[in-house]
Amino acid sequence: MIKANWNDCFTDPSRNVSKYVKSINLSAGSGVNITITGTGAADADNKDFFLRAMDSNGDPMSFPTDFGKHIHSWQCGVNKNSDAIAFKYLPSNCVQLAK
C-alpha cells in the first residue's frame, strides 16, 4: 500500500512529486490543484491548474460527501487568483474553465 507515504509526497516542498509535477494539493471544495515544474517553459514551470471530479449529471463532486462514488469526467482549468499555467499545457480532453 502507498497510504503511509502518500501524503508526504504531496506536502514535502523539498522534493517534486514527479519529473513534471512539483506539488499536488487536495481540497474539499476545489478538487486537485497541481503545480508544474521541469519543463523549461516560463509559462509552465511553477504554474498551477486544477482538476475537479464531475458526476454523471455534470455536477462537481466533493470530498468526503462523494467519496467512493463513480467519477464520470474531469474538469480542468486555471485558478483566477494564482500564477496560472498557460491553457496550451492543460490536458486536451479537459473542459477548460477558470474558477
Backbone as JSON Lines, residues from 0, in Angstrom:
{"i":0,"aa":"M","n":[0.82,-1.2,0.0],"ca":[0.0,0.0,0.0],"c":[0.86,1.25,0.0]}
{"i":1,"aa":"I","n":[0.37,2.28,-0.63],"ca":[1.1,3.54,-0.68],"c":[0.61,4.54,0.36]}
{"i":2,"aa":"K","n":[-0.37,4.14,1.15],"ca":[-1.0,5.06,2.09],"c":[-0.01,5.72,3.04]}
{"i":3,"aa":"A","n":[0.95,5.0,3.55],"ca":[1.86,5.53,4.57],"c":[2.64,6.75,4.09]}
{"i":4,"aa":"N","n":[3.09,6.75,2.84],"ca":[3.92,7.84,2.35],"c":[3.21,8.75,1.36]}
{"i":5,"aa":"W","n":[1.96,8.47,1.05],"ca":[1.24,9.22,0.02],"c":[1.18,10.71,0.33]}
{"i":6,"aa":"N","n":[0.78,11.07,1.53],"ca":[0.64,12.48,1.88],"c":[1.99,13.2,1.87]}
{"i":7,"aa":"D","n":[3.06,12.53,2.31],"ca":[4.38,13.15,2.31],"c":[4.8,13.57,0.91]}
{"i":8,"aa":"C","n":[4.45,12.78,-0.09],"ca":[4.81,13.1,-1.47],"c":[4.2,14.42,-1.9]}
{"i":9,"aa":"F","n":[3.03,14.72,-1.39],"ca":[2.32,15.93,-1.8],"c":[2.72,17.15,-0.99]}
{"i":10,"aa":"T","n":[3.13,16.96,0.26],"ca":[3.31,18.1,1.15],"c":[4.75,18.46,1.43]}
{"i":11,"aa":"D","n":[5.71,17.63,1.05],"ca":[7.11,17.92,1.31],"c":[7.64,18.84,0.2]}
{"i":12,"aa":"P","n":[7.85,20.14,0.5],"ca":[8.27,21.08,-0.54],"c":[9.69,20.86,-1.04]}
{"i":13,"aa":"S","n":[10.46,20.03,-0.35],"ca":[11.85,19.81,-0.76],"c":[11.99,18.82,-1.9]}
{"i":14,"aa":"R","n":[10.91,18.15,-2.26],"ca":[11.01,17.2,-3.37],"c":[9.79,17.3,-4.28]}
{"i":15,"aa":"N","n":[10.0,17.01,-5.54],"ca":[8.92,17.04,-6.51],"c":[8.15,15.73,-6.47]}
{"i":16,"aa":"V","n":[6.89,15.78,-6.82],"ca":[6.05,14.59,-6.87],"c":[6.49,13.7,-8.03]}
{"i":17,"aa":"S","n":[6.83,14.3,-9.16],"ca":[7.32,13.56,-10.32],"c":[8.2,14.49,-11.15]}
{"i":18,"aa":"K","n":[8.64,14.05,-12.3],"ca":[9.52,14.86,-13.13],"c":[8.9,16.21,-13.49]}
{"i":19,"aa":"Y","n":[7.6,16.23,-13.78],"ca":[6.94,17.46,-14.21],"c":[5.92,18.01,-13.23]}
{"i":20,"aa":"V","n":[5.7,17.33,-12.11],"ca":[4.74,17.79,-11.11],"c":[5.49,18.17,-9.84]}
{"i":21,"aa":"K","n":[5.42,19.44,-9.51],"ca":[6.11,19.94,-8.32],"c":[5.31,19.64,-7.06]}
{"i":22,"aa":"S","n":[4.0,19.86,-7.12],"ca":[3.16,19.61,-5.94],"c":[1.73,19.31,-6.36]}
{"i":23,"aa":"I","n":[1.04,18.62,-5.46],"ca":[-0.38,18.32,-5.62],"c":[-1.05,18.66,-4.3]}
{"i":24,"aa":"N","n":[-2.05,19.5,-4.35],"ca":[-2.8,19.86,-3.15],"c":[-4.25,19.47,-3.34]}
{"i":25,"aa":"L","n":[-4.76,18.75,-2.36],"ca":[-6.15,18.31,-2.39],"c":[-6.98,19.21,-1.5]}
{"i":26,"aa":"S","n":[-8.15,19.63,-2.0],"ca":[-9.04,20.45,-1.18],"c":[-10.48,20.01,-1.39]}
{"i":27,"aa":"A","n":[-11.25,20.12,-0.34],"ca":[-12.63,19.64,-0.37],"c":[-13.48,20.33,-1.43]}
{"i":28,"aa":"G","n":[-13.36,21.63,-1.55],"ca":[-14.23,22.35,-2.47],"c":[-13.76,22.44,-3.9]}
{"i":29,"aa":"S","n":[-12.45,22.53,-4.11],"ca":[-11.97,22.78,-5.46],"c":[-11.3,21.6,-6.12]}
{"i":30,"aa":"G","n":[-11.16,20.49,-5.46],"ca":[-10.59,19.31,-6.08],"c":[-9.1,19.21,-5.92]}
{"i":31,"aa":"V","n":[-8.39,19.02,-7.02],"ca":[-6.95,18.77,-7.02],"c":[-6.24,19.94,-7.7]}
{"i":32,"aa":"N","n":[-5.33,20.59,-6.99],"ca":[-4.53,21.67,-7.55],"c":[-3.12,21.16,-7.79]}
{"i":33,"aa":"I","n":[-2.61,21.33,-9.01],"ca":[-1.33,20.77,-9.42],"c":[-0.41,21.9,-9.87]}
{"i":34,"aa":"T","n":[0.84,21.86,-9.39],"ca":[1.86,22.82,-9.81],"c":[2.91,22.09,-10.65]}
{"i":35,"aa":"I","n":[3.23,22.65,-11.8],"ca":[4.13,22.04,-12.79],"c":[5.57,22.52,-12.59]}
{"i":36,"aa":"T","n":[6.53,21.67,-12.94],"ca":[7.95,22.02,-12.89],"c":[8.72,21.25,-13.96]}
{"i":37,"aa":"G","n":[9.95,21.65,-14.22],"ca":[10.84,20.87,-15.06],"c":[10.64,20.92,-16.56]}
{"i":38,"aa":"T","n":[9.81,21.82,-17.05],"ca":[9.58,21.89,-18.5],"c":[10.55,22.84,-19.19]}
{"i":39,"aa":"G","n":[11.07,23.79,-18.44],"ca":[11.93,24.81,-19.03],"c":[11.16,25.95,-19.67]}
{"i":40,"aa":"A","n":[9.84,25.89,-19.61],"ca":[8.98,26.93,-20.21],"c":[8.52,27.9,-19.13]}
{"i":41,"aa":"A","n":[8.76,29.18,-19.35],"ca":[8.39,30.21,-18.37],"c":[6.89,30.26,-18.11]}
{"i":42,"aa":"D","n":[6.08,29.91,-19.11],"ca":[4.62,29.95,-18.92],"c":[4.07,28.62,-18.41]}
{"i":43,"aa":"A","n":[4.96,27.71,-17.98],"ca":[4.52,26.43,-17.42],"c":[5.14,26.15,-16.05]}
{"i":44,"aa":"D","n":[6.46,26.31,-15.93],"ca":[7.14,25.98,-14.68],"c":[6.65,26.85,-13.53]}
{"i":45,"aa":"N","n":[6.41,26.19,-12.39],"ca":[5.92,26.83,-11.17],"c":[4.56,27.48,-11.34]}
{"i":46,"aa":"K","n":[3.81,27.02,-12.33],"ca":[2.43,27.48,-12.56],"c":[1.49,26.35,-12.16]}
{"i":47,"aa":"D","n":[0.23,26.7,-11.94],"ca":[-0.69,25.65,-11.49],"c":[-1.99,25.62,-12.27]}
{"i":48,"aa":"F","n":[-2.7,24.5,-12.12],"ca":[-4.03,24.3,-12.68],"c":[-4.8,23.36,-11.76]}
{"i":49,"aa":"F","n":[-6.1,23.22,-11.99],"ca":[-6.89,22.34,-11.14],"c":[-7.57,21.26,-11.96]}
{"i":50,"aa":"L","n":[-7.86,20.16,-11.28],"ca":[-8.69,19.08,-11.8],"c":[-9.84,18.91,-10.82]}
{"i":51,"aa":"R","n":[-11.04,18.79,-11.33],"ca":[-12.22,18.62,-10.47],"c":[-13.03,17.43,-10.98]}
{"i":52,"aa":"A","n":[-13.34,16.51,-10.1],"ca":[-14.15,15.34,-10.45],"c":[-15.6,15.76,-10.65]}
{"i":53,"aa":"M","n":[-16.23,15.22,-11.7],"ca":[-17.62,15.54,-12.02],"c":[-18.45,14.27,-12.0]}
{"i":54,"aa":"D","n":[-19.7,14.37,-11.55],"ca":[-20.59,13.21,-11.56],"c":[-21.29,13.1,-12.91]}
{"i":55,"aa":"S","n":[-22.16,12.12,-13.06],"ca":[-22.83,11.88,-14.35],"c":[-23.79,12.99,-14.75]}
{"i":56,"aa":"N","n":[-24.19,13.85,-13.81],"ca":[-25.04,14.99,-14.12],"c":[-24.24,16.23,-14.5]}
{"i":57,"aa":"G","n":[-22.91,16.12,-14.44],"ca":[-22.05,17.26,-14.74],"c":[-21.83,18.17,-13.55]}
{"i":58,"aa":"D","n":[-22.2,17.7,-12.36],"ca":[-22.01,18.49,-11.15],"c":[-20.68,18.16,-10.5]}
{"i":59,"aa":"P","n":[-20.01,19.16,-9.89],"ca":[-18.75,18.9,-9.2],"c":[-18.96,17.97,-8.01]}
{"i":60,"aa":"M","n":[-18.03,17.05,-7.82],"ca":[-18.06,16.15,-6.68],"c":[-17.18,16.74,-5.59]}
{"i":61,"aa":"S","n":[-17.46,16.4,-4.35],"ca":[-16.63,16.91,-3.26],"c":[-16.32,15.81,-2.26]}
{"i":62,"aa":"F","n":[-15.21,15.99,-1.58],"ca":[-14.78,15.06,-0.55],"c":[-15.17,15.65,0.79]}
{"i":63,"aa":"P","n":[-15.7,14.91,1.73],"ca":[-15.91,13.47,1.75],"c":[-17.3,13.05,1.29]}
{"i":64,"aa":"T","n":[-18.16,14.0,0.95],"ca":[-19.54,13.69,0.59],"c":[-19.66,12.65,-0.5]}
{"i":65,"aa":"D","n":[-18.88,12.78,-1.56],"ca":[-18.98,11.88,-2.71],"c":[-17.91,10.8,-2.74]}
{"i":66,"aa":"F","n":[-17.2,10.61,-1.63],"ca":[-16.14,9.6,-1.58],"c":[-16.69,8.22,-1.92]}
{"i":67,"aa":"G","n":[-16.04,7.53,-2.83],"ca":[-16.45,6.19,-3.22],"c":[-17.4,6.14,-4.4]}
{"i":68,"aa":"K","n":[-17.92,7.29,-4.83],"ca":[-18.82,7.32,-5.97],"c":[-18.03,7.32,-7.28]}
{"i":69,"aa":"H","n":[-18.7,6.94,-8.36],"ca":[-18.09,6.9,-9.69],"c":[-17.81,8.31,-10.2]}
{"i":70,"aa":"I","n":[-16.6,8.53,-10.7],"ca":[-16.24,9.8,-11.34],"c":[-16.55,9.67,-12.82]}
{"i":71,"aa":"H","n":[-17.45,10.5,-13.31],"ca":[-17.86,10.43,-14.71],"c":[-16.87,11.13,-15.63]}
{"i":72,"aa":"S","n":[-16.36,12.29,-15.22],"ca":[-15.4,13.03,-16.03],"c":[-14.6,13.97,-15.13]}
{"i":73,"aa":"W","n":[-13.58,14.55,-15.72],"ca":[-12.76,15.53,-15.01],"c":[-12.87,16.88,-15.71]}
{"i":74,"aa":"Q","n":[-12.99,17.92,-14.92],"ca":[-13.0,19.29,-15.41],"c":[-11.64,19.87,-15.04]}
{"i":75,"aa":"C","n":[-11.05,20.66,-15.89],"ca":[-9.78,21.28,-15.52],"c":[-9.78,22.74,-15.95]}
{"i":76,"aa":"G","n":[-8.89,23.48,-15.35],"ca":[-8.78,24.89,-15.68],"c":[-7.73,25.56,-14.84]}
{"i":77,"aa":"V","n":[-7.77,26.87,-14.83],"ca":[-6.79,27.64,-14.07],"c":[-7.49,28.39,-12.95]}
{"i":78,"aa":"N","n":[-6.75,28.62,-11.89],"ca":[-7.26,29.37,-10.76],"c":[-7.06,30.86,-11.03]}
{"i":79,"aa":"K","n":[-8.12,31.63,-10.93],"ca":[-8.06,33.07,-11.24],"c":[-7.05,33.82,-10.38]}
{"i":80,"aa":"N","n":[-6.96,33.45,-9.12],"ca":[-6.12,34.19,-8.18],"c":[-4.76,33.56,-7.96]}
{"i":81,"aa":"S","n":[-4.22,32.9,-8.96],"ca":[-2.91,32.27,-8.8],"c":[-2.05,32.53,-10.03]}
{"i":82,"aa":"D","n":[-0.84,32.03,-9.97],"ca":[0.08,32.13,-11.1],"c":[-0.23,30.95,-12.02]}
{"i":83,"aa":"A","n":[-1.22,31.11,-12.87],"ca":[-1.78,30.01,-13.64],"c":[-0.95,29.63,-14.86]}
{"i":84,"aa":"I","n":[-0.99,28.37,-15.17],"ca":[-0.31,27.81,-16.34],"c":[-1.05,28.26,-17.61]}
{"i":85,"aa":"A","n":[-0.34,28.36,-18.71],"ca":[-0.98,28.69,-19.99],"c":[-1.91,27.55,-20.4]}
{"i":86,"aa":"F","n":[-3.08,27.88,-20.95],"ca":[-4.06,26.87,-21.34],"c":[-3.49,25.8,-22.26]}
{"i":87,"aa":"K","n":[-2.51,26.15,-23.08],"ca":[-1.98,25.17,-24.04],"c":[-1.32,23.97,-23.37]}
{"i":88,"aa":"Y","n":[-1.0,24.06,-22.08],"ca":[-0.37,22.95,-21.36],"c":[-1.37,22.04,-20.66]}
{"i":89,"aa":"L","n":[-2.63,22.43,-20.65],"ca":[-3.65,21.61,-19.99],"c":[-3.98,20.39,-20.84]}
{"i":90,"aa":"P","n":[-4.45,19.31,-20.21],"ca":[-4.85,18.12,-20.98],"c":[-5.9,18.49,-22.02]}
{"i":91,"aa":"S","n":[-5.75,18.01,-23.23],"ca":[-6.63,18.41,-24.34],"c":[-8.06,17.93,-24.16]}
{"i":92,"aa":"N","n":[-8.28,16.88,-23.39],"ca":[-9.64,16.35,-23.24],"c":[-10.37,16.94,-22.04]}
{"i":93,"aa":"C","n":[-9.79,17.9,-21.36],"ca":[-10.46,18.53,-20.22],"c":[-11.37,19.65,-20.68]}
{"i":94,"aa":"V","n":[-12.44,19.86,-19.92],"ca":[-13.27,21.04,-20.09],"c":[-12.49,22.17,-19.43]}
{"i":95,"aa":"Q","n":[-12.11,23.17,-20.18],"ca":[-11.23,24.2,-19.65],"c":[-12.02,25.38,-19.12]}
{"i":96,"aa":"L","n":[-11.87,25.62,-17.84],"ca":[-12.59,26.7,-17.18],"c":[-11.65,27.49,-16.3]}
{"i":97,"aa":"A","n":[-12.02,28.71,-16.01],"ca":[-11.33,29.49,-14.99],"c":[-12.27,29.53,-13.8]}
{"i":98,"aa":"K","n":[-11.75,29.21,-12.63],"ca":[-12.63,29.22,-11.46],"c":[-12.34,30.39,-10.56]}
